[in-house]
Amino acid sequence: MSSSSGFFGGKKTGKRGKREGGEKWEKEEGGEVEGKRSKENKGRDATWVGGAYINGTAEMIMANGILGCQAPVGYALSLVFGGLFYANRMRSEGYVTMLDPFQIKYGERMGGLLFIPALMGEVFWTAAILAALGSTLSVIVEMEPKPAIIISACVALFYTLIGGLYSVAYTDIVQLFCIFFGLWISIPFAMTHEAVPNIAVNATENWVFPIESSTLPAYFDNYLLLMFGGIPWQVYFQRVLSSKSAMKAQILSYIAAFGCIVMATPAVLLGAVAASADWNQTSWTGPVPIPSKDYPLILPMTLQYLCPPVISFIGLGALSAAVMSSADSSILSAASMFARNVYRSLFRTAASEREILWVMRAAIFGVTALALAMALTVESIYMLWYLCADLVYVILFPQLTAVLYLKKSNTYGSLAGYVFGLFIRVAGGDENLKVPAIIKYPGYNEETYSQAFPFKTLSMVVTSVTLVATTYLSIWLFESGMLPRRFDVFMCVVNIPDEQMVLASRESLDERTKFGIYGKENGKVNPALKFSNEDLVATGETDDSEDHEGSPPSGHKGLNSGLVQ
């Protein structure tokens, strides 16, 4: 059903493209969902709520208890903070991808460099989704996880190539429907199984564990990583930037945050059921207590062994559909960033829309291959969550904050923050990838490669402080004359090309009249969307929206459109 919805989305996309006279860039970047606003909130929920989210939640309830399961609350708060401080501003400026503000302000090469942590985040997230599907299918049909992961990757690749963003919208709806009804219907049967006592009895021994004081620094470090590392994602901003207005993007982010908690509830309950159950009274043939290596399988195991066959079929089918339909949005977001922000900006600025679409399709293959390789090597689904948000939190979060809120930030500060923050993070090692640390903070464990010190937040702070300090230092050095103008190699302080100086001091009156005057509700017009009367109400424009299609947003310094004018 999930795959069929993706194929249906691809068919709709193809028909619409023919009706409008050919393939357009907007098909992949948000224009195709402009007329389907009822899907926006479902899409934002599905940004985080997928198979990895559900499987990983149950896994962590079994392993560390409900207090140790940080992702549902962390990612819900990331949507709240994203709506408060980022969604409105990004949508108001009319950007098309998350990397647009970086390339506009810092230059195309710096924007391409910032693509690397964004790509790694998407790869780890997609790998978590594929690993979740492998664990589910291995329980359902008793097959090895690795072949199941390969099959799921091929299916996701197929309908992502065919459907584009329309397939994402339709499979997101199927995904949330399956999770909500498929898992909720399983809970009463799992709770009333003869092997399951009242989960409230002895809860503190089974699934409500205290947090040890020695682990509190790392505990809050991970919470901050999930909260703020969940914001700078193209898979999130592709929904924000395709919203009808800036205000709607903000409001729907808040609704989606609530949806994240609601959708995680059945996984939490089923994880508590699994932790409380006496597995000797079930048909489970494995060792009891269940070994930690089988924790990633705990949700499908609960559905398989603690529910009647019909309910088990419905629950496992819902879980499989949810996992499969999560992968396409992550793959598409990474591919779209590569095609627009790396290939077209760095290598082929004159590339046609058709060429960009073919590059995007090739990038979809590359992203899928990287995610598949990672899913086949990393075992824990929940740990892949942390990995996917890691570099995003350390590097992209302070960079996005600076580019939106620090008016004087420049390429020197961005590059320095990137290099120093990345070094501090890599030097701290990683227990999930078994990478030993170069910098061993207090409480470092030589055997597990784990740090008790909140070094990830320290790395993020280093990125932020270095960015700000280098920005103002470079401004002072060049403007005071201590460094000659010719040393401004990035041409962003004093060695600014004449045409850019003209653009900085003079905006086109026609473009300001057309796009620049806007209220807080609508913002500037996203060029990936068709314009409507609601978008242009602040300017009094009532012309047919088709006349304005493809026009660039105003206020973007250094855009080629400004040079033409």
C-alpha positions as CSV (number, residue, x, y, z in Angstrom):
1,M,0.0,0.0,0.0
2,S,2.9,2.4,0.8
3,S,4.6,1.7,-2.5
4,S,1.4,2.0,-4.4
5,S,0.8,5.5,-2.9
6,G,4.3,6.5,-4.0
7,F,3.6,5.3,-7.5
8,F,0.3,7.1,-7.5
9,G,2.1,10.3,-6.5
10,G,4.6,9.8,-9.3
11,K,1.7,9.3,-11.8
12,K,0.1,12.6,-10.6
13,T,3.4,14.4,-10.9
14,G,3.9,13.2,-14.4
15,K,0.4,14.2,-15.6
16,R,0.7,17.6,-14.0
17,G,4.2,18.1,-15.6
18,K,2.8,17.4,-19.1
19,R,-0.2,19.7,-18.5
20,E,2.1,22.5,-17.5
21,G,4.4,22.1,-20.5
22,G,7.3,20.0,-19.3
23,E,9.3,19.1,-16.2
24,K,10.0,21.9,-13.8
25,W,12.4,22.3,-11.0
26,E,9.5,23.1,-8.7
27,K,8.3,19.5,-9.0
28,E,11.1,18.4,-6.7
29,E,11.4,21.4,-4.5
30,G,7.9,22.1,-3.3
31,G,5.8,23.4,-6.1
32,E,3.9,20.2,-6.6
33,V,2.5,20.2,-3.1
34,E,1.5,23.9,-3.1
35,G,-2.1,23.0,-3.9
36,K,-2.3,20.3,-1.3
37,R,-2.1,22.2,1.9
38,S,-4.0,19.6,3.8
39,K,-0.9,17.4,3.6
40,E,1.5,19.9,5.2
41,N,0.9,19.0,8.8
42,K,1.0,15.3,8.1
43,G,4.3,15.8,6.3
44,R,5.8,17.6,9.2
45,D,4.8,14.8,11.6
46,A,6.2,12.4,9.1
47,T,9.5,14.3,9.1
48,W,10.4,12.6,12.3
49,V,7.7,10.0,12.9
50,G,8.7,7.0,10.9
51,G,9.8,3.4,11.3
52,A,13.1,4.3,12.9
53,Y,11.3,6.7,15.3
54,I,8.8,4.0,16.3
55,N,11.2,1.0,16.5
56,G,13.9,3.1,18.2
57,T,11.5,4.3,20.9
58,A,10.4,0.8,21.8
59,E,14.1,-0.3,21.7
60,M,15.1,2.4,24.2
61,I,12.2,1.7,26.5
62,M,13.4,-1.9,26.8
63,A,17.0,-1.0,27.2
64,N,17.1,2.2,29.4
65,G,13.5,2.8,30.4
66,I,11.2,5.7,29.7
67,L,13.6,8.4,31.1
68,G,16.4,7.2,28.9
69,C,14.2,7.4,25.7
70,Q,14.9,11.0,24.8
71,A,14.1,11.2,21.1
72,P,10.3,11.7,21.2
73,V,10.5,14.7,23.5
74,G,13.7,16.0,22.0
75,Y,12.5,16.0,18.4
76,A,9.1,17.4,19.4
77,L,10.9,20.3,21.1
78,S,13.0,20.7,17.9
79,L,9.8,21.4,16.0
80,V,8.7,23.9,18.6
81,F,12.0,25.8,18.4
82,G,12.1,25.5,14.7
83,G,8.6,27.0,14.4
84,L,9.5,29.8,16.9
85,F,12.8,31.0,15.5
86,Y,13.5,29.5,12.0
87,A,10.4,28.5,10.0
88,N,8.9,32.0,9.8
89,R,12.2,33.6,8.9
90,M,13.2,31.0,6.3
91,R,9.8,31.0,4.6
92,S,9.5,34.8,4.7
93,E,12.8,35.1,2.8
94,G,11.5,32.9,0.0
95,Y,14.3,30.4,0.1
96,V,14.0,27.1,-1.9
97,T,16.4,24.9,0.1
98,M,18.0,25.1,3.6
99,L,21.4,25.9,2.1
100,D,20.2,28.9,0.1
101,P,20.9,31.5,2.8
102,F,24.5,30.1,3.2
103,Q,25.3,30.3,-0.5
104,I,23.7,33.8,-0.9
105,K,25.6,35.2,2.1
106,Y,28.8,33.2,2.3
107,G,29.3,32.2,-1.4
108,E,28.7,29.1,-3.3
109,R,31.8,27.2,-2.2
110,M,31.1,27.7,1.5
111,G,27.5,26.6,0.9
112,G,28.8,23.4,-0.8
113,L,31.1,22.8,2.2
114,L,28.1,23.0,4.5
115,F,26.3,20.4,2.4
116,I,28.6,17.7,3.8
117,P,27.2,17.6,7.4
118,A,23.7,18.0,6.0
119,L,24.3,15.0,3.7
120,M,25.8,12.9,6.5
121,G,22.8,13.6,8.7
122,E,20.4,12.5,5.9
123,V,22.5,9.4,5.2
124,F,22.4,8.3,8.9
125,W,18.7,9.0,9.1
126,T,17.9,7.0,6.0
127,A,20.2,4.2,7.3
128,A,18.2,4.1,10.5
129,I,15.0,3.8,8.5
130,L,16.4,0.9,6.4
131,A,17.7,-0.8,9.5
132,A,14.3,-0.6,11.1
133,L,12.7,-2.2,8.1
134,G,15.3,-5.0,8.2
135,S,14.5,-5.8,11.8
136,T,10.8,-5.8,11.1
137,L,11.0,-8.1,8.1
138,S,13.4,-10.4,9.8
139,V,10.8,-11.1,12.5
140,I,7.8,-11.4,10.0
141,V,9.3,-13.8,7.5
142,E,12.3,-15.1,9.5
143,M,14.8,-13.8,7.0
144,E,18.1,-12.3,7.6
145,P,18.0,-8.5,8.2
146,K,20.6,-7.7,5.5
147,P,18.6,-9.0,2.5
148,A,15.5,-7.2,3.9
149,I,17.4,-4.0,4.1
150,I,18.6,-4.3,0.5
151,I,15.1,-5.0,-0.7
152,S,13.6,-2.0,1.2
153,A,16.3,0.3,-0.2
154,C,15.5,-0.8,-3.8
155,V,11.8,-0.2,-3.3
156,A,12.3,3.3,-1.7
157,L,14.7,4.2,-4.5
158,F,12.2,3.2,-7.1
159,Y,9.2,5.2,-6.0
160,T,11.4,8.2,-5.0
161,L,12.7,8.3,-8.6
162,I,9.2,8.1,-10.0
163,G,7.2,10.3,-7.7
164,G,9.5,13.1,-6.4
165,L,7.9,15.2,-3.7
166,Y,4.4,14.1,-4.6
167,S,5.3,10.5,-3.6
168,V,6.7,11.9,-0.4
169,A,3.4,13.6,0.4
170,Y,1.2,10.6,-0.3
171,T,3.4,8.1,1.4
172,D,3.6,10.3,4.4
173,I,-0.1,10.1,4.8
174,V,-0.1,6.3,4.4
175,Q,2.7,6.2,6.9
176,L,1.0,8.1,9.7
177,F,-2.3,6.3,9.1
178,C,-0.6,2.9,9.4
179,I,1.3,3.9,12.6
180,F,-1.7,5.4,14.3
181,F,-4.3,2.7,13.6
182,G,-2.0,-0.3,13.1
183,L,-0.2,0.1,16.4
184,W,-3.0,1.4,18.5
185,I,-5.2,-1.6,17.6
186,S,-2.4,-3.9,18.8
187,I,-2.0,-2.4,22.3
188,P,-5.1,-3.9,24.0
189,F,-4.3,-7.4,22.8
190,A,-0.6,-7.1,23.8
191,M,-1.5,-5.8,27.3
192,T,-4.0,-8.6,27.9
193,H,-1.7,-11.4,26.9
194,E,-1.3,-14.0,29.6
195,A,2.4,-13.4,29.7
196,V,2.0,-9.7,30.4
197,P,1.2,-8.5,34.0
198,N,-0.1,-5.0,34.7
199,I,2.7,-2.8,33.4
200,A,2.1,-0.3,36.3
201,V,3.1,-3.1,38.7
202,N,6.9,-3.2,39.3
203,A,7.3,-0.5,36.7
204,T,10.4,0.8,38.5
205,E,12.1,-2.6,37.9
206,N,11.0,-3.0,34.3
207,W,10.8,0.2,32.4
208,V,11.1,3.2,34.7
209,F,14.7,3.6,35.6
210,P,16.4,6.5,37.4
211,I,19.2,8.5,35.6
212,E,22.5,8.0,37.4
213,S,24.1,11.2,38.5
214,S,27.4,10.3,36.8
215,T,25.6,10.2,33.5
216,L,23.7,13.5,33.8
217,P,26.1,15.6,31.8
218,A,26.0,13.2,28.8
219,Y,22.3,12.8,29.3
220,F,21.6,16.6,28.9
221,D,24.2,16.7,26.1
222,N,22.1,14.2,24.1
223,Y,18.9,16.1,24.9
224,L,20.4,19.3,23.5
225,L,21.7,17.4,20.5
226,L,18.2,16.1,19.7
227,M,16.5,19.4,20.4
228,F,18.7,21.7,18.3
229,G,20.2,19.1,16.0
230,G,16.7,18.4,14.8
231,I,16.2,21.9,13.3
232,P,18.7,22.3,10.4
233,W,17.3,19.6,8.2
234,Q,16.3,19.9,4.6
235,V,13.7,17.2,5.1
236,Y,12.0,19.6,7.5
237,F,12.6,22.8,5.6
238,Q,11.4,21.3,2.3
239,R,8.0,21.2,4.0
240,V,8.4,24.6,5.7
241,L,9.4,26.3,2.4
242,S,6.6,24.7,0.5
243,S,4.0,26.2,2.9
244,K,1.4,28.6,1.6
245,S,2.6,31.3,4.0
246,A,5.2,31.9,6.7
247,M,2.6,32.0,9.4
248,K,1.2,28.6,8.3
249,A,4.7,27.1,8.3
250,Q,5.1,28.3,11.9
251,I,1.7,27.1,13.2
252,L,1.9,23.7,11.5
253,S,5.4,23.2,13.1
254,Y,3.7,23.5,16.5
255,I,0.9,21.1,15.6
256,A,3.5,18.6,14.3
257,A,5.4,18.8,17.6
258,F,2.3,17.7,19.4
259,G,1.8,15.0,16.8
260,C,5.3,13.6,17.5
261,I,4.4,12.9,21.1
262,V,1.0,11.4,20.2
263,M,2.5,9.1,17.6
264,A,5.3,7.9,19.9
265,T,2.8,6.9,22.6
266,P,1.9,3.4,21.2
267,A,5.6,2.6,20.8
268,V,6.2,3.6,24.4
269,L,3.4,1.4,25.7
270,L,4.4,-1.6,23.6
271,G,8.0,-1.1,24.8
272,A,6.7,-1.2,28.4
273,V,4.7,-4.3,27.6
274,A,7.8,-6.0,26.2
275,A,9.9,-5.0,29.2
276,S,7.2,-6.3,31.7
277,A,6.4,-9.6,29.8
278,D,7.5,-13.1,30.9
279,W,8.8,-14.3,27.5
280,N,9.0,-17.9,28.8
281,Q,5.2,-18.0,28.4
282,T,5.3,-17.0,24.8
283,S,6.4,-18.9,21.6
284,W,9.7,-17.0,21.5
285,T,12.4,-19.6,21.1
286,G,15.3,-17.3,21.9
287,P,17.2,-16.8,25.2
288,V,15.4,-15.2,28.1
289,P,16.0,-12.6,29.4
290,I,16.2,-11.2,25.8
291,P,19.8,-10.3,25.0
292,S,20.6,-6.7,24.2
293,K,21.6,-7.5,20.6
294,D,17.9,-8.3,20.0
295,Y,16.6,-5.0,21.5
296,P,16.3,-3.4,18.0
297,L,13.8,-6.2,17.2
298,I,11.7,-5.7,20.3
299,L,8.7,-3.9,18.7
300,P,8.1,-6.4,15.9
301,M,8.7,-9.2,18.4
302,T,6.0,-7.8,20.7
303,L,3.6,-7.7,17.8
304,Q,4.5,-11.2,16.6
305,Y,4.5,-13.0,20.0
306,L,2.1,-11.1,22.2
307,C,-0.8,-10.5,19.8
308,P,-3.2,-12.8,18.0
309,P,-2.2,-13.7,14.4
310,V,-4.7,-11.3,12.7
311,I,-3.7,-8.4,14.9
312,S,0.0,-9.3,14.5
313,F,-0.4,-9.2,10.8
314,I,-2.1,-5.8,10.9
315,G,0.5,-4.4,13.3
316,L,3.6,-5.7,11.5
317,G,2.2,-4.6,8.2
318,A,1.6,-1.1,9.5
319,L,5.1,-1.0,10.9
320,S,6.6,-2.2,7.7
321,A,4.6,0.4,5.7
322,A,5.7,3.2,8.1
323,V,9.3,2.3,7.7
324,M,9.2,2.1,3.9
325,S,7.4,5.4,3.5
326,S,9.9,7.2,5.7
327,A,12.9,6.7,3.5
328,D,11.9,8.6,0.4
329,S,11.7,12.1,1.9
330,S,15.1,11.8,3.4
331,I,16.6,10.5,0.2
332,L,14.9,13.3,-1.8
333,S,16.0,16.1,0.5
334,A,19.7,15.1,0.3
335,A,19.5,14.7,-3.5
336,S,17.8,18.1,-4.0
337,M,20.5,19.9,-1.9
338,F,23.2,18.3,-4.0
339,A,21.6,19.1,-7.3
340,R,20.8,22.7,-6.5
341,N,23.5,23.8,-4.0
342,V,26.5,21.8,-5.2
343,Y,26.2,20.8,-8.8
344,R,24.4,23.9,-10.2
345,S,26.1,26.4,-7.9
346,L,29.7,25.1,-8.2
347,F,30.0,23.2,-11.5
348,R,27.2,24.1,-13.9
349,T,25.6,27.5,-13.2
350,A,24.0,27.5,-16.7
351,A,22.5,24.0,-16.3
352,S,18.9,23.6,-17.6
353,E,16.1,22.4,-15.5
354,R,16.1,19.0,-17.2
355,E,19.8,18.6,-16.5
356,I,19.3,19.4,-12.9
357,L,16.5,16.9,-12.6
358,W,18.7,14.2,-14.1
359,V,21.5,15.1,-11.7
360,M,19.0,14.9,-8.8
361,R,18.0,11.4,-9.9
362,A,21.7,10.3,-10.1
363,A,22.2,11.8,-6.6
364,I,19.2,9.7,-5.3
365,F,21.2,6.6,-6.3
366,G,24.3,7.8,-4.5
367,V,22.5,8.8,-1.3
368,T,20.6,5.4,-1.2
369,A,23.9,3.5,-1.7
370,L,25.6,5.4,1.2
371,A,22.6,4.9,3.5
372,L,22.4,1.2,2.6
373,A,26.1,0.7,3.4
374,M,25.6,2.4,6.8
375,A,22.5,0.4,7.6
376,L,24.3,-2.9,6.9
377,T,27.2,-2.0,9.3
378,V,25.5,-0.2,12.3
379,E,23.3,-2.4,14.5
380,S,21.4,-0.1,16.8
381,I,18.5,1.9,15.3
382,Y,18.4,4.3,18.2
383,M,22.1,5.0,18.0
384,L,21.7,5.9,14.4
385,W,19.4,8.7,15.6
386,Y,22.1,10.3,17.6
387,L,24.6,9.9,14.7
388,C,22.3,11.6,12.2
389,A,21.8,14.6,14.5
390,D,25.4,14.8,15.6
391,L,27.2,16.9,12.9
392,V,24.0,18.8,12.2
393,Y,24.0,20.0,15.8
394,V,27.7,20.7,16.1
395,I,28.1,22.5,12.7
396,L,24.9,23.4,11.0
397,F,22.8,24.6,13.9
398,P,25.2,27.5,14.9
399,Q,25.8,28.2,11.2
400,L,22.1,28.5,10.5
401,T,21.5,30.6,13.5
402,A,24.3,33.0,12.5
403,V,23.3,33.3,8.9
404,L,19.7,34.2,9.9
405,Y,20.3,36.4,13.0
406,L,23.9,37.7,12.9
407,K,23.8,40.4,10.3
408,K,27.5,40.9,10.0
409,S,28.5,37.2,9.8
410,N,30.8,36.5,6.8
411,T,32.6,33.7,5.1
412,Y,35.7,33.9,7.3
413,G,33.7,33.3,10.4
414,S,31.7,30.5,8.9
415,L,34.7,28.7,7.6
416,A,36.7,29.1,10.9
417,G,33.7,27.9,12.9
418,Y,33.3,24.9,10.6
419,V,36.9,23.8,10.9
420,F,37.4,24.3,14.7
421,G,34.0,22.8,15.6
422,L,34.5,19.8,13.4
423,F,38.0,19.2,14.8
424,I,36.7,19.3,18.5
425,R,33.9,16.9,17.6
426,V,36.0,14.4,15.7
427,A,38.7,14.5,18.4
428,G,36.1,13.5,21.0
429,G,35.7,10.1,19.3
430,D,32.4,8.1,19.0
431,E,31.3,5.1,21.0
432,N,28.7,4.0,18.4
433,L,31.3,3.8,15.6
434,K,34.0,2.6,17.9
435,V,36.3,5.5,17.2
436,P,38.7,6.3,20.0
437,A,39.1,9.8,21.3
438,I,42.1,12.1,20.7
439,I,40.9,14.5,23.4
440,K,39.9,12.5,26.5
441,Y,37.7,14.5,28.7
442,P,37.1,13.7,32.4
443,G,35.2,10.4,32.8
444,Y,36.4,9.0,29.5
445,N,35.9,5.2,29.2
446,E,38.8,3.5,27.4
447,E,36.9,0.3,26.8
448,T,33.6,1.6,25.4
449,Y,35.1,4.9,23.9
450,S,32.3,6.8,25.7
451,Q,32.7,10.3,27.0
452,A,30.9,11.4,30.3
453,F,31.7,15.0,29.5
454,P,29.1,16.9,27.3
455,F,31.7,17.4,24.5
456,K,29.1,17.6,21.7
457,T,27.6,20.7,23.2
458,L,31.2,22.0,23.8
459,S,31.9,21.4,20.1
460,M,28.7,23.4,19.1
461,V,29.8,26.2,21.4
462,V,33.3,26.3,19.9
463,T,31.7,26.5,16.4
464,S,29.5,29.4,17.6
465,V,32.2,31.4,19.4
466,T,34.7,30.9,16.7
467,L,32.3,32.0,14.0
468,V,31.3,35.2,15.8
469,A,34.9,36.0,16.9
470,T,36.4,35.4,13.5
471,T,33.7,37.4,11.8
472,Y,34.3,40.6,13.9
473,L,38.1,40.1,13.9
474,S,38.1,40.0,10.1
475,I,35.9,43.1,9.9
476,W,38.2,45.0,12.2
477,L,41.4,43.8,10.5
478,F,40.2,44.9,7.0
479,E,38.3,48.0,7.9
480,S,41.1,49.3,10.1
481,G,43.6,48.8,7.2
482,M,45.8,46.4,9.2
483,L,45.2,43.9,6.3
484,P,45.3,45.2,2.7
485,R,42.1,44.9,0.6
486,R,43.8,42.4,-1.7
487,F,43.9,39.9,1.2
488,D,40.1,39.8,1.4
489,V,40.2,36.6,-0.8
490,F,36.5,35.8,0.0
491,M,35.5,39.3,-1.1
492,C,33.0,39.7,1.7
493,V,34.4,42.6,3.8
494,V,36.2,45.3,1.8
495,N,37.2,43.6,-1.4
496,I,33.7,43.5,-2.7
497,P,33.1,43.5,-6.5
498,D,31.6,46.8,-7.7
499,E,28.4,45.2,-9.0
500,Q,27.7,43.7,-5.6
501,M,28.2,47.0,-3.9
502,V,25.7,48.6,-6.2
503,L,23.2,45.8,-5.4
504,A,23.8,46.2,-1.7
505,S,23.0,49.9,-1.8
506,R,20.2,49.9,-4.3
507,E,17.3,47.4,-4.7
508,S,15.1,47.3,-7.8
509,L,12.1,49.5,-7.2
510,D,10.0,47.2,-9.4
511,E,11.0,44.1,-7.4
512,R,10.5,45.7,-4.1
513,T,7.0,46.8,-5.2
514,K,6.3,43.3,-6.4
515,F,7.7,41.1,-3.7
516,G,9.5,43.1,-1.1
517,I,6.5,44.6,0.8
518,Y,5.0,41.8,2.8
519,G,3.2,41.1,6.1
520,K,4.3,38.7,8.7
521,E,1.8,36.1,7.7
522,N,2.8,35.5,4.1
523,G,6.4,36.6,3.6
524,K,8.3,36.8,0.4
525,V,7.2,34.5,-2.4
526,N,9.0,31.2,-2.7
527,P,10.0,30.8,-6.4
528,A,9.3,27.1,-6.2
529,L,5.7,27.8,-5.6
530,K,3.0,29.3,-7.8
531,F,1.8,32.7,-6.6
532,S,-1.7,33.2,-5.4
533,N,-3.8,36.2,-4.5
534,E,-3.1,35.4,-0.8
535,D,0.7,35.6,-1.4
536,L,0.4,39.0,-3.1
537,V,-2.4,40.5,-1.0
538,A,0.0,42.9,0.8
539,T,1.1,44.4,-2.5
540,G,-2.3,44.7,-4.0
541,E,-1.3,42.3,-6.9
542,T,-4.2,40.4,-8.3
543,D,-2.8,39.3,-11.6
544,D,-3.0,35.8,-12.7
545,S,-0.4,33.7,-10.8
546,E,0.9,32.1,-13.9
547,D,2.3,35.4,-15.0
548,H,4.8,35.5,-12.1
549,E,5.9,31.9,-12.0
550,G,9.6,31.5,-11.6
551,S,10.5,35.0,-10.4
552,P,13.2,35.3,-7.8
553,P,12.7,36.5,-4.2
554,S,13.8,39.9,-3.3
555,G,16.4,40.9,-0.8
556,H,18.9,38.2,-1.9
557,K,22.2,40.1,-2.4
558,G,24.4,38.9,-5.2
559,L,21.8,37.0,-7.1
560,N,22.2,36.9,-10.9
561,S,18.7,38.2,-11.3
562,G,19.7,41.5,-9.7
563,L,22.7,41.9,-12.0
564,V,20.5,41.5,-15.1
565,Q,18.2,44.2,-13.8
